[in-house]
Amino acid sequence: MSGDRSTIRYLGYRTLPDGGREFDFSLEMGGAQATIVTIDAPIAFFRGQDHIAIQEAAGICYETLRFRLTSEASPPSRFDLTAADVAQHRRSQKGPGRR
């Protein structure tokens, strides 16, 4: 990011035919025109023992996009949420005093 200010805004989600979700964010970097970034969260993340709640999915996607901004010059306009992304978010949420 090299010091450029970036702004991320959550725009909303769409339910996919299989039950997964697409989360849209507006991303503005360094005063440039905002672009839309879509993060696909497959249905597998919303099922099973270690599922994520639909209510927490937007936050996980936001944190994933924010992390990518620190590690990539420019994130792609569309990418899939991964198990590693979810695990990273959950690790960052487990601090002292958290359950």
C-alpha positions, 0 to 999 in steps of 0.5 A: 500500500505504500502509505496510500490511504484506502477506504473499504465500504461494504455494499451488500451480498447476494445469495447464490443458487447453491446457497453460497454468498457473494459479498461486494465491497467498494474499494478506493485507493489513494484517491483513485476512483472506487472499484468493486471487489466481490468475494465469493463465499462457497456454501461449504463455509456455512455448513458443518461443525466449523461453519461461519454464521451468515452474520459474521461472513461480511466481517470475515470478507472485510478483514480478508480484503483489508489483509490483502491490501497490506500484502498485495499491490492491488487485490483482484476484483473478484476472489474466493474466500478460503479456509485459510482466510477464515482461520486467520480471521478467527485467530485474530478474534481470539485475544485475551478476554475473548471466548 
